[in-house]
Amino acid sequence: MQAGVVKYLHADKNGRLLFRRTFPEALRPWIPGQKRELVRTLAAKSIDALGAIDRYRRALDEFKKCVAAAKKAAAGTFDNLDAPTIAYLAEAFFVESLESDDASRWATGDEREARWAEKTAETLDGILPLYRHLQALGDLEGIVELWTEEAQYFSQARGLRFDADSAPFADLCRALNEASIRTGEAKLQRLDGALVTTPAPPEPVKAPTANGSSRTFDALVRQEMDRPTFSGSATTKQSWKTALRYFDEVRGQPRPEEITRAQVTEFADLLALAPIKRKAKSSERGWPLPKLIEAYEGKHVERLSWKTRAALIGALQAAWNRCQRSGQIANHILNPFASPSLGKAPARRSNDGLSRQGISAIFGLPVFTVSERPNGGKGEACYWLPMLLFTTGAQPEELAQMLVSDVGQDAGVAGWSLTITAEGEHPHKKARNLKTPSAERVIPLPEIVIELGFLDYVAWLKRAGERALFPALRTKGARGELFAGFGMWWGAYLRKHGALPQGKRPAREFRPTWATIARESRIPREAQEYIMGHAPLGRDMNARYGAREPLGCEVQKLSFDGWGLAAVERWHPPSE
């Protein structure tokens, strides 16, 4: 077996075999010297030559261990360094040093004389006295300074990576210094003619695991989300998964005890450099975060906002807290994602929603004035979903997942009402969800909605045997939301007709607009909070006592005069 037959073997110009294997591009910054490949000579022209196959196997093993250590460096993780590991590394260093001396001692002729002189000077006049001097003084700081680089390289060759700032690493440096004193003394004995044999290599010890979880933070969070008692919504799960993906792309998949606040700060700084993926080329959107940042360095591109970055790290903070409460992460480990260093937050910008002119432009579109039902508009949803968003101030998905049975006459609310709830199953979405528990509410139907024929629409659905309030909607996207598919069409429809002002969102602008109308209509703040599904801000006992449903009756104060609804055609059942 020769070069070209055995993997990673190449012949040099003299026909001698070289092991050459390229390191993965993403790991090269963490390979000593940022080398592109590992090159080792087999000192033979044939793999069948004496010792060649052993050198080949050692090179394979060395490559594997270098990659393992580089992965840990890329992820910012360390191996634990205990006493047995320190003893093993020191003995291995001693044995390899003597093996190297064996190879040089048995040279011939002038080469032997030159090496003899070199070794004598090195052992007697240079390094050995320095090692002894540091040892005698107990100068641990000097020993660490002298041995840090060598200790790191020697460990990495065995696939290990240790924290150079830790106390055990200082102990390793001291052990290597002592091993070198032993080596120097053995060489002196050999120079005096004594027979000093090289010991057999020590048996490697199993790499110790850190105290704490043997599972990664990523795995623990995903397990937490799969628990039957997990109370987070689909939106929460998606935000956690997105944050985990970004963190894993930067730090690998460390265990909880391996994550430091400094690493989180570095992660936050990288997020500030990250371009918004939808602004990147479509072929680049699947790239890991570090590669994407590098590709757009110095280029003018929209980058993640402060709010988005805070939400990503906030998701990781919440996930950590949830894992700690369930006992998956030990309580004594501080949450490294708490109080992240994100820089100064930008001044809050008020969102006034849409103007009267903007709302009038929307409700002057053909779907509202001439019963147009475009493809993609999901049948009657294109009329009623925007109308309910505007008149109730509800969240898009809250309305999209409603059932026909959610429309009724509630004993605590006069007239017809909408019950916004997570109870019951949607025929297509199955389990329903709300953003927060406070979003559960019952609100009367605004009078304008009844005047436009909403109750006729509900009766029409009942006659057709439909359970969903918007039966044409189907789930879409990773979150499995019903509004997602409709929202894409709705945005395109508004842009096509020039009815979406620059910088405004197609559906969510209805919510702040509703808040404006509620203030104009003198609806009290407490009622606004309830109708919109916000948690009450009041902290006194009055805010916590009693049912909140009566607050919904304030809806009847809403006045939509001058907001363009006069142009809307009353709804009629579509012709068969």
Residue pairs with C-beta under 8 A, 6 or more apart in sequence:
1 47
1 48
2 9
2 11
2 17
2 46
2 47
3 9
3 10
3 11
3 17
6 47
6 56
8 19
8 20
8 21
8 59
8 60
9 17
9 18
9 19
9 20
9 42
9 47
9 56
10 17
10 18
10 20
11 17
11 18
11 45
12 18
12 41
15 45
16 41
16 42
16 43
16 44
16 45
17 41
17 42
17 44
17 45
17 46
17 47
17 52
18 39
18 40
18 41
18 42
19 38
19 39
19 40
19 41
19 42
19 55
19 56
19 59
19 60
20 37
20 38
20 39
21 37
21 38
21 59
21 60
21 63
22 36
22 37
23 31
23 35
23 36
23 37
23 38
23 63
23 66
23 67
23 70
24 67
26 74
26 288
26 290
26 291
27 67
27 70
27 71
27 74
28 34
28 35
28 36
28 70
29 74
30 69
30 70
30 71
30 73
30 74
31 66
31 70
32 153
32 156
38 59
38 62
38 63
38 66
40 55
40 58
40 59
40 62
41 55
42 49
42 52
42 55
42 56
42 59
43 51
43 52
43 55
44 50
44 51
44 52
44 55
46 52
47 53
47 56
62 157
64 159
65 156
65 157
65 158
65 159
65 160
66 156
66 157
66 159
68 159
69 155
69 156
69 157
69 158
69 159
69 160
69 161
70 156
71 252
72 78
72 79
72 161
72 252
73 161
74 252
75 251
75 252
75 253
75 254
76 251
76 252
76 254
76 258
76 260
76 263
76 266
77 161
77 251
77 252
77 254
77 255
77 258
78 161
78 162
78 163
78 166
78 258
79 85
79 160
79 161
79 162
79 207
79 208
80 168
80 207
80 208
80 209
80 210
80 211
81 162
81 163
81 166
81 168
81 169
81 171
81 172
81 208
82 168
82 208
84 205
84 208
85 160
85 205
85 207
85 208
86 168
86 171
86 172
86 175
87 175
88 202
88 203
88 204
88 205
89 151
89 154
89 155
89 158
89 172
89 175
89 176
90 172
90 175
90 176
90 178
90 179
91 179
91 199
91 202
92 158
92 201
92 202
92 204
93 154
93 176
93 179
93 180
94 179
94 182
94 183
94 199
95 198
95 199
95 200
95 201
95 202
96 201
97 179
97 180
97 183
98 183
98 186
98 196
98 198
98 199
99 198
101 119
101 183
101 186
101 187
101 190
102 198
104 115
104 119
105 112
105 115
105 190
107 115
116 191
119 187
119 191
120 191
122 128
123 184
123 187
123 188
123 191
124 188
127 180
127 184
128 180
128 181
128 184
128 185
128 188
130 146
131 177
131 180
131 181
131 184
132 181
133 139
134 142
134 143
134 146
134 177
135 143
135 177
135 178
135 181
140 170
140 173
140 174
143 170
143 173
143 174
143 177
144 169
144 170
144 173
146 173
146 177
147 173
147 176
147 177
148 164
148 169
148 173
150 176
151 162
151 164
151 169
151 172
151 173
151 176
152 161
152 162
152 164
154 176
155 161
155 162
155 172
158 204
159 207
160 207
162 168
162 169
162 172
163 169
186 196
189 196
190 196
210 255
210 257
210 258
211 257
212 255
212 256
212 257
212 329
212 330
212 333
213 220
213 255
213 256
213 257
213 328
213 329
213 330
214 255
215 223
215 255
216 253
216 254
216 255
217 244
217 253
217 254
217 255
217 256
217 259
217 320
217 323
217 329
218 244
218 247
218 248
218 253
219 253
220 256
220 323
220 328
220 329
221 240
221 244
221 319
221 320
221 322
221 323
222 241
222 244
223 328
224 230
224 319
224 322
224 323
224 326
224 328
225 232
225 237
225 240
227 326
232 240
232 322
233 433
233 434
233 435
234 433
234 479
234 480
234 481
235 433
235 435
235 479
236 315
236 318
237 479
238 478
238 479
239 311
239 312
239 315
240 315
240 316
240 318
240 319
241 478
242 312
242 315
243 312
243 313
243 315
243 316
243 319
244 316
244 319
246 267
246 271
246 274
246 289
246 312
247 267
247 316
249 288
249 289
249 290
250 266
250 267
250 270
250 289
250 290
251 259
251 263
251 267
254 263
256 320
256 323
256 329
256 330
256 333
257 330
257 333
259 336
260 336
261 336
263 336
264 313
264 316
264 336
264 337
264 340
265 340
265 341
267 313
268 309
268 313
268 340
268 341
268 342
270 289
270 290
270 293
271 289
271 304
271 308
271 309
271 312
271 313
272 303
272 304
272 309
272 342
272 343
273 293
273 297
273 303
274 289
274 292
274 293
274 303
274 304
275 292
275 293
275 296
275 301
275 302
275 303
275 304
276 301
276 302
276 303
276 304
277 285
277 292
278 285
279 301
279 302
280 287
280 292
280 295
280 296
280 301
284 292
284 295
287 295
304 312
306 342
306 343
306 345
306 346
309 342
310 340
310 342
310 345
313 337
313 340
313 342
314 337
316 337
317 335
317 337
317 338
317 340
320 329
320 335
320 336
320 337
321 335
323 329
324 330
324 331
324 333
324 335
351 509
351 512
352 512
352 513
352 516
353 509
353 510
353 511
353 512
353 513
353 514
353 515
353 516
354 362
354 501
354 504
354 509
354 510
354 513
356 562
356 563
356 564
358 499
358 501
358 504
358 509
359 390
359 513
359 563
359 564
360 563
360 564
360 567
361 497
361 498
361 499
361 564
362 368
362 386
362 494
362 499
362 564
363 369
363 386
363 390
363 563
363 564
363 565
363 567
363 568
364 499
364 564
364 567
365 372
365 493
365 494
365 497
365 499
366 372
367 373
367 374
367 377
367 382
367 383
367 493
368 383
368 387
368 567
368 568
368 569
369 567
369 568
369 569
370 569
371 383
371 569
371 572
371 574
373 379
373 380
373 382
373 574
374 382
374 489
374 493
376 489
376 492
376 493
377 486
377 489
377 490
377 493
378 385
378 470
378 472
378 473
378 485
378 486
378 489
379 470
379 471
379 472
379 574
380 457
380 470
380 472
380 571
380 574
381 470
381 472
381 473
381 486
382 486
382 489
382 490
382 493
383 571
384 454
384 457
384 470
384 571
385 396
385 399
385 400
385 470
385 483
385 486
385 490
386 490
386 507
386 510
387 449
387 452
387 454
387 568
388 394
388 399
388 418
388 449
389 396
389 399
389 507
389 510
389 511
390 510
390 513
390 514
391 446
391 448
391 449
391 514
391 558
391 560
392 399
392 418
392 443
392 446
392 514
392 531
392 555
393 510
393 511
393 514
393 515
393 518
393 531
393 532
394 418
394 420
394 511
394 532
394 533
395 435
395 439
395 511
395 533
396 483
396 487
396 507
396 508
397 481
397 482
397 483
398 420
398 434
398 439
398 533
399 469
399 470
399 483
400 470
400 473
400 481
400 482
400 483
400 486
401 426
401 429
401 432
401 433
401 482
402 418
402 420
402 468
402 469
402 470
403 424
403 426
403 467
403 468
403 469
404 458
404 461
404 462
404 466
404 467
404 468
404 469
405 424
405 467
406 418
406 419
406 420
406 421
406 469
407 416
407 417
407 418
407 419
407 445
407 454
407 455
407 458
407 469
408 416
408 417
408 419
409 415
409 416
409 417
410 417
410 419
410 442
410 549
412 442
412 547
412 549
412 550
413 442
413 443
413 444
413 549
413 550
413 552
413 553
414 444
414 553
415 444
415 445
416 444
416 445
416 450
416 455
417 442
417 443
417 444
417 445
417 552
418 442
418 443
418 444
418 445
419 441
419 442
420 434
420 439
420 440
420 441
420 442
420 443
420 533
421 432
421 434
421 440
422 431
422 432
422 433
422 434
422 440
423 432
424 432
425 431
425 432
426 432
426 467
426 468
426 482
427 467
427 468
427 471
428 468
428 473
428 474
428 475
428 482
429 475
429 480
429 481
429 482
434 440
434 533
435 533
436 533
436 535
438 533
438 534
438 535
438 536
439 533
440 533
441 530
441 531
441 533
441 548
441 549
441 552
442 549
442 552
443 530
443 531
443 552
443 555
444 552
444 553
444 555
444 556
445 454
445 455
445 555
446 555
446 556
446 558
446 560
447 556
448 558
448 560
448 565
451 570
452 565
452 568
452 570
452 571
453 570
453 571
453 572
454 571
456 571
456 572
456 573
457 571
457 573
458 469
460 573
461 469
461 471
464 471
470 482
470 486
473 482
473 483
473 485
473 486
474 482
474 485
475 481
475 482
475 484
475 485
476 482
476 484
476 485
477 484
483 507
487 506
487 507
490 506
490 507
491 500
491 506
491 507
494 500
494 506
500 506
511 532
514 532
515 528
515 532
517 558
517 559
517 560
517 563
518 527
518 528
518 531
518 558
519 528
520 559
521 557
521 558
521 559
522 557
523 531
523 554
523 555
523 557
523 558
524 554
526 536
526 538
526 543
526 551
527 551
527 552
527 554
528 534
528 554
529 535
529 536
529 537
530 536
530 548
530 551
530 552
531 551
531 552
531 554
531 555
536 543
536 544
536 548
537 543
538 544
